[in-house]
Amino acid sequence: MFTGIVEELGEITAVENLGDACRFRLRGPVVTEGAHHGDSIAVNGVCLTVVEHEGDEFTADVMAETLDRSSLGALGVGSRVNLERPTAVGARLGGHIVQGHVDGTGEVLERKPSEHWEIIKISLPADLSRYVVEKGSITVDGISLTVVEAGPDYFTVSLIPTTLALTTLGLKQPGSPVNLEVDVVAKYVERLLASGQGAGK
């Protein structure tokens, strides 16, 4: 489990095409400290497994399903990525519960800079809009954010200077794809309510 608090802005240093998958080599001095084969690291909000670890770099295999359902397929050598290790038991839950299971992708539609923050408007797939509410939580490229406005096919988030400086959202321009993970609690509640209604018929 992750919390959506990005630990560092890493970089893809190599991409190997494996046919029905690809292998990324990524640089991240913070997240590789103490890393071992089989450990999990979230890359732009996608939970990946460490295959090899050497120095401040690690490799991770990404299967076709993940490439198709996330924005990782659009990345290449030199791309900057948000990196986070799983939260430790007993650690502070600084963001919200993040699984690293991308529900869909959105697109940066608009950026509105202000003196001390910036508002970003992001498109929202129709099948995810019911899980997004004003002042609720959403994960964008692995970043735990609070929804400012929830529209039928978009939402907005307000970013402080720290988020802009230390994550990929400081670099994304209109048209850039982003990974989205909605609040898992909302999905469980929906499933339980649906099951209850079915049983009462």
N, C-alpha and C positions, 0 to 999 in steps of 0.2 A: 504494500500500500504506500502511496505517496501523499503529499499534502499540497502540492502545487506551488511550493516555495522554491523557485529555481536557485540552485547552488552556484552555477556558473554558466557563462556563455562559452560553449565549446565550438569546435570546428571539425568538419569532415575533411580528412586528409587523403583518403583513397576510397574508391568504389570499385568493387569487383563484381562483374556480372556472372551469376551462377546459373543462368538459364531461367529456371522457374523461381529464382530468388536472387538476392544480391548480398554482398558482404560489405558493410561499412567499416572503415577505420576512422576512429574519432579521437581527437585530442581534448583532454579534460583533466588537468592536474589535480583538481579537488576531488572529483568523483572517482578517479582511479586510485587514490590513496587507500591502500588496504584491499583493493578489489581482487576478486578471485574468479576463476572459471565457474560459470553457472550463476553468478550474481546478477541481479536485475538493476538496470539503470534506465530511467525515463529519458527519451530523446524526443524533444518537442511534444511531450505528452504521451509518447508511445513506449510502453514497457518492453525493453529489449534485454536479451540475455548476453552476458559477456562470454565470448568464445575464447579470446586470447587477451592477455594484458601484458604490456611491456612499457616500462617508463611511465610517461604521462599519456599513453595512448591505449585504446582497447578496440577490439573488433566485435561486431555483432551481426548476426545473420538476420535478414529481413525477408520473409516469405512473400510470395506474390499477393496473397490475400491482404497483407498489411500494406503493401505498396499501392494496391488498388483502392483501399478504403481510407488511406491517410494521405497527407501531403508529403510523406517521405520520398515518394517516387519522383518528386520534382526537385529533389536536392542533388547536389553534385559536389565535387571537390571544391573546397573553399567556402561552402555554405556554413553559416553560423547556426548553431542549434542550442536550445535550452537543455541543460542537463540537471538531473536530480537523482540522488540515491533514495532507496526506500526509507521510510521513517522507522526509527528504532522504537521498540516497545518502551513505553514510559517517556518518550520524547514529547515535546510540545507540539500540538497540532496547530501550526501557525496559519494554515490555509483552510482547506476542507478535505473530506475524504476523496481521494483521487485514485482510481484503479490503474490508470495507464492503458485503458481500453477505449480507443477512439470511437465515438458514436457516428461521426461524420465530419465533413470538412465545410468550412465557410470561406468567405473571401473578404478581404479588407475593402470596404466600399468608400470610406471617407475618413479623413483625419482633420480634426479641428484643434489647432494649438491654442493654448491660453498662456497666461503669464507663469502659472505654477503647475499646470497639469495639461493633459491632452485628452480629448475625447475621440475614441475610435469607433466607427460604425462597421459592423461585420454582418454579412449575410448569414441567414439561418435556414437550413433545410426544413421543409414543411413538416416532416415527421418528427422533428425535434422541438418545434416551437412550443408545444404544450408543456415541456419540462422546464422552460425558461421563464422566470418571473422577475419582476422588478425587485431589486435588493436581494435576489437569490444569488447562488454561487454558480459559476461556470468555469470550465478549464479551457483556456485558449493556448495552444502550443505548449501545454504543460504548465501554464501559469494560472494559479487560482485567482479569479477576479470576481468582483461584485457587479452584477448587472445594474446599469443605471436606467435604461429604457428597454422594454421588451415589446417589440413590434411583431406583426404576424409573420414576417419573413426576414427580420433583422433584429439585432440588439446592439446596445452601445455600452462601452465600458470607459471609465475615467482612469487614466494612468498617471501616477506620480513620477517625478523625475528619476527616482531610483529604479522603477520598473522600466522606464524608457532607456536608461543607461545600461542596465544589467541583463536585459532579455532581448529576444528577437523582435519584440513588438516596437522597439525603438528603431528598427531597420525596415520593417514591413511597409510597403507603399500600396496604394489602391491597386487592386488586381492580384495581390499576393494571396495564395491559399494559406489557410491555418487549420490546424486540427482542433476539433471540438469534442469535449466530453461533458455531458450534462450531469447533474447531481444524481448519483446512483440511488439515493433515498427516494427521490421522486419516482423513479422507475419501479422500485419495489412496492411503493404505496399504490401505484396504478395497477400493478399486477394483483396485489392482494384485494383491492376493491373490486376488480373485475371478477376474481374468483368468488368473492362473497356474493356478488350479484347473480352469478351463474348458479350458485348453490341454492339461492332463494327462489328460483323459478319453479 
